[in-house]
Amino acid sequence: MNILLVCKLADHTLRENVLQPLLSSETVKHIYVLRDRKSDEYNGRVTYLCSEKQSDSKLRHIAKVWRGIKAVRKYKIDAIIGVLNTPHGLIGRTIGFLTHTPYVHMTIAGHREYWVDGPKMEKINLWAFGSGAAITVTGSQTKNYLLKKGIDDKKIFILPNLPNEAFTKVPKNETRHYDIVSFSRVDLNKNIILLIKALARLREKYNLRVAIAGDGDQLENIKEASKKYGVAEMIDFLGYVSAFDEKVKVLSDSKIFISCSKGEGFPVSLLEAMNCGCVPVVSNVGDIVDVIQNGENGYVFNDTDDEHEFTGCLEKLLADDDVLAAMRQTAYTIKDSISVANNGKIWNKVLASIVR
């Protein structure tokens, strides 16, 4: 099949989370990528369809629809895949509608993609994508949301996000400096204050070292809160960490990865942490919990406003080095279940459903 892929995405996310799994599918012959700018050429089966003139005007999206229509006819496109709802998902759906080409919508940020812009856009998104040929979602919570909204079960396929491929090759490390690491933006949704409150409860019993990597509009407030709760000396604020080597260094040097978020899709940072041997303790939001077998490769807590349950999960790991070590080995095995090869097999099923 010839695929027209309509997306934005950072280059590494496009390559590792979308292109590589599609290229590993037995069904895909060639992928034509419709986006604003080209990426590095790395595979002869990928062609970028980009405007020669770069523009920030919203009118460029209208031009993108026209370029997509011409591409469908010129390259004999068999299916269109759009990534994220606005604007590229809607652009892809429009091209599919005008050319009578099957459209597959790729949801990568959880069910909040559908409703985050308000109830009117939620209705538009559900109508536009629900009437397409198929929808991929990152986990069961998003699938259940779509089922409750009346989307046909046969159209929905679970396709987990993927970590940077290099994380799957990180060597095992058993000696670690940090007991706990947080790796995210520091904003209200990420709810880092819950970690600060939990540390205040743990400080008398455990001599902890904690790393908080990331920046955001709540960073200064979190630093002040760490002083207020008497835990500032336990924490290293690392700021925004973007370089791959630095990410690996921090995660491979940490025992427990935490996420206190009030809302998530399917964060790649969780997969990256598990590939580095961090045992996750995460809030029960979004599709994040699909990869956690509670008590086997991590812990899940439900109340993001009360530190007691969260603290209890942390203590189960901090109180027993043998349990922590065993769960670390289980966390490493995430690379066996979530991989480019497995996602390629899922794409085989998605595209086969279109043919039928």
C-alpha positions in Angstrom: 0.0 0.0 0.0 1.0 3.6 -0.6 0.4 5.8 2.4 -0.1 9.5 2.7 0.9 10.6 6.2 -0.3 14.0 7.4 1.4 15.2 10.5 3.7 17.8 12.2 5.7 16.1 15.0 9.4 16.5 16.0 11.7 14.7 13.6 12.7 12.0 16.1 9.1 11.3 17.1 8.0 11.1 13.5 10.8 8.7 12.6 10.7 6.4 15.7 7.0 6.5 16.7 5.4 6.5 13.2 7.6 5.9 10.3 9.7 3.0 11.6 6.7 0.9 12.7 4.9 1.6 9.4 7.9 0.6 7.4 8.2 -2.6 9.3 4.6 -3.5 8.3 4.4 -6.1 5.5 1.6 -4.1 4.0 3.3 -0.7 3.4 5.1 -0.1 0.1 5.9 3.7 0.3 5.1 6.6 2.7 4.5 10.1 1.4 4.8 12.6 4.3 2.7 15.8 4.0 4.1 18.4 6.5 5.5 21.9 6.6 9.2 21.0 6.3 11.4 18.1 5.3 13.3 15.9 7.6 16.6 14.0 7.2 16.3 11.4 4.5 16.9 8.0 6.1 14.9 5.6 4.0 14.2 5.3 0.3 10.6 4.3 1.0 9.8 7.7 2.5 9.2 10.9 0.4 8.5 14.3 2.0 5.8 16.5 0.3 6.6 20.0 1.7 6.1 23.5 0.4 9.2 25.2 -0.9 8.1 28.4 0.9 8.0 28.3 4.6 5.1 30.2 6.2 3.5 30.5 9.7 0.2 31.6 8.2 -2.8 29.4 8.9 -3.6 29.6 5.2 -0.8 27.1 4.6 -3.1 24.4 5.9 -5.5 25.0 3.0 -2.6 24.7 0.6 -1.7 21.4 2.4 -5.1 20.0 1.6 -4.6 20.9 -2.1 -1.1 19.3 -2.1 -2.6 16.2 -0.5 -5.3 15.9 -3.1 -2.8 16.0 -5.9 -0.6 13.5 -4.1 -3.4 11.0 -3.7 -3.9 11.1 -7.5 -0.3 11.2 -8.5 1.1 8.5 -6.2 -2.0 6.3 -6.2 -2.5 6.5 -2.4 -4.3 3.6 -0.9 -4.8 5.1 2.7 -4.3 8.3 4.5 -3.0 8.5 8.1 -3.4 11.7 10.2 -1.6 12.3 13.5 -3.3 14.4 16.2 -6.6 16.1 15.8 -6.0 19.8 15.1 -5.0 20.6 12.4 -3.4 17.7 10.8 -5.9 15.0 11.6 -8.7 17.2 10.2 -6.6 18.0 7.2 -6.0 14.3 6.5 -9.7 13.5 7.1 -10.7 16.3 4.6 -8.3 15.0 1.9 -9.7 11.5 2.5 -13.3 12.7 2.2 -12.6 14.7 -1.0 -10.7 11.9 -2.7 -12.7 8.9 -1.3 -9.6 7.5 0.2 -9.7 5.5 3.5 -8.6 7.6 6.4 -6.9 6.2 9.6 -6.7 8.6 12.6 -3.7 8.1 14.9 -4.4 9.3 18.5 -1.1 9.7 20.4 -2.0 11.9 23.4 -5.0 10.0 24.9 -8.7 10.9 24.9 -8.0 14.5 25.8 -7.2 15.0 22.1 -10.9 14.8 21.4 -12.3 17.1 24.2 -9.4 19.5 25.2 -10.7 22.3 22.9 -14.2 22.2 24.3 -17.5 20.3 23.7 -18.1 21.7 20.2 -14.7 20.5 18.9 -15.2 17.2 20.7 -18.4 16.6 18.7 -16.6 17.6 15.5 -13.6 15.4 16.2 -15.8 12.4 17.1 -17.9 12.8 14.0 -14.9 13.4 11.7 -12.7 10.6 12.9 -15.4 8.2 14.0 -16.7 8.1 10.4 -13.2 7.3 9.1 -11.9 3.8 8.3 -10.0 3.2 11.6 -8.7 4.9 14.7 -5.5 3.9 16.6 -5.3 4.7 20.3 -2.4 4.4 22.8 -4.3 2.3 25.4 -7.5 0.9 26.8 -8.7 4.1 28.6 -8.9 6.0 25.3 -10.5 3.0 23.6 -13.2 2.9 26.3 -13.8 6.6 25.9 -14.4 6.2 22.2 -16.6 3.1 22.8 -18.8 5.1 25.2 -19.1 7.8 22.5 -20.5 5.3 20.1 -17.4 4.5 17.9 -17.5 1.0 16.4 -15.2 -1.4 18.3 -14.0 -2.9 15.0 -12.5 0.4 14.0 -10.4 0.9 17.2 -6.9 -0.5 17.5 -4.5 -0.1 20.4 -1.1 1.1 19.2 1.2 2.2 22.1 3.6 5.0 21.8 7.3 4.1 21.5 10.4 5.3 23.2 13.5 6.6 21.4 15.0 3.4 19.9 18.3 4.1 21.6 16.7 3.6 25.1 16.0 0.0 24.2 19.8 -0.6 24.0 20.8 1.0 27.3 22.9 -1.4 29.3 21.6 -2.6 32.7 22.9 -0.7 35.8 22.4 -1.9 39.3 24.2 0.9 41.2 22.1 4.1 41.5 22.5 7.4 43.2 18.9 8.8 43.1 16.1 7.0 45.0 13.4 8.9 43.1 13.3 10.8 39.8 10.6 13.0 38.2 11.1 13.7 34.5 8.4 16.1 33.2 7.3 19.6 32.7 6.7 21.4 36.1 3.2 22.7 35.8 -0.1 22.3 37.7 -1.1 19.2 35.7 2.1 17.4 36.5 1.3 17.9 40.1 4.8 17.7 41.5 3.6 19.2 44.8 2.3 15.7 45.6 5.9 14.4 45.5 7.0 17.3 47.8 4.3 16.3 50.3 5.2 12.6 50.1 8.9 13.4 50.8 7.9 15.3 53.9 6.3 12.2 55.2 9.2 10.0 54.3 12.1 12.2 55.4 12.2 10.9 59.0 12.4 7.3 58.0 14.6 7.4 54.8 17.7 9.2 53.7 16.5 10.0 50.2 18.1 11.6 47.1 15.6 12.9 44.6 16.1 14.3 41.1 13.5 16.6 39.5 14.2 17.1 35.8 12.2 19.6 33.9 11.1 23.2 33.9 7.8 25.1 33.6 5.7 27.8 35.1 5.5 26.1 38.5 9.2 25.4 39.0 9.8 28.3 41.4 6.7 27.5 43.4 7.9 23.9 43.7 11.3 25.0 44.9 9.6 27.3 47.5 7.4 24.4 48.6 10.4 22.1 49.0 11.8 24.6 51.5 8.4 25.0 53.2 8.1 21.3 53.7 11.7 20.9 54.8 12.8 18.6 51.9 14.9 21.0 49.8 18.2 19.4 50.8 17.0 16.1 49.5 16.3 17.4 45.9 18.5 18.1 42.9 16.6 20.4 40.5 18.2 19.5 37.2 16.3 21.8 34.9 15.3 20.9 31.4 17.2 17.8 30.2 17.0 17.3 26.4 20.2 15.6 25.3 19.8 11.8 24.9 23.0 11.0 26.9 22.0 13.2 29.8 18.5 11.6 29.9 20.1 8.1 30.0 22.5 9.2 32.7 19.8 10.5 35.0 17.3 7.7 34.5 20.0 4.9 34.7 21.1 6.5 38.0 17.6 6.5 39.5 15.7 3.7 41.2 12.1 4.9 41.1 10.3 6.9 38.4 7.3 8.8 39.5 4.4 10.5 37.7 1.8 12.4 39.8 -0.1 13.8 36.8 -3.8 14.7 37.0 -4.0 13.9 33.3 -1.9 12.1 30.7 -2.1 10.4 27.4 0.7 7.8 27.1 4.0 9.5 28.1 7.1 8.3 26.3 9.1 9.3 29.4 7.6 6.3 31.3 8.8 3.9 28.7 12.2 5.5 28.6 12.5 5.2 32.4 11.5 1.5 32.4 14.0 0.7 29.6 16.6 2.2 31.9 15.5 0.0 34.8 13.4 2.6 36.8 10.5 1.1 38.7 7.4 3.3 38.0 5.0 4.7 40.6 2.3 6.5 38.6 -1.1 8.0 38.9 -4.1 6.2 37.4 -4.7 8.5 34.5 -4.8 8.2 30.7 -3.3 5.1 29.0 -0.2 5.2 31.2 -1.5 2.3 33.3 -1.8 -0.1 30.5 1.9 -1.0 30.8 1.9 -1.3 34.6 1.1 -4.6 36.3 0.5 -3.4 39.8 3.0 -4.9 42.2 4.9 -6.7 39.4 6.7 -4.0 37.4 5.5 -0.9 39.3 2.7 0.6 41.3 -0.4 2.7 40.4 -2.2 5.1 42.8 -5.6 6.7 42.3 -5.9 9.8 44.4 -3.7 12.7 43.0 -4.8 15.1 45.7 -3.8 13.0 48.8 -0.2 12.0 49.3 -1.0 9.1 51.6 -1.7 6.5 49.0 1.3 7.7 46.9 3.6 7.6 49.9 2.4 4.0 50.6 3.4 2.9 47.1 6.8 4.5 47.5 7.4 2.8 50.9 6.7 -0.6 49.4 9.8 -0.1 47.3 12.0 1.9 49.6 11.5 -0.5 52.5 12.8 -3.6 50.7 15.8 -3.6 48.4 15.2 -7.1 47.2 11.6 -6.2 46.1 13.0 -3.1 44.3 15.7 -5.1 42.6 13.3 -7.8 41.4 10.8 -5.2 40.1 13.7 -3.4 38.2 14.4 -6.6 36.3 10.7 -6.8 35.4 10.6 -3.2 34.3 13.5 -3.9 31.9 11.2 -6.4 30.0 9.0 -3.6 28.7 11.2 -3.5 25.6 9.9 -7.0 24.8 6.2 -6.0 24.7 6.4 -2.5 23.3 8.6 -2.3 20.2 8.8 -1.2 16.6 8.3 -4.8 15.4 5.2 -5.3 17.5 3.7 -2.0 16.4 4.4 -3.1 12.8 2.3 -6.1 13.4 -0.5 -3.9 14.7 -0.3 -1.8 11.6 -0.7 -5.0 9.5 -4.1 -5.5 11.2 -5.1 -1.9 10.9 -4.4 -1.7 7.2 -5.9 -5.2 6.6 -9.1 -4.0 8.1 -9.3 -1.2 5.5 -8.7 -3.7 2.6 -11.6 -5.8 3.9 
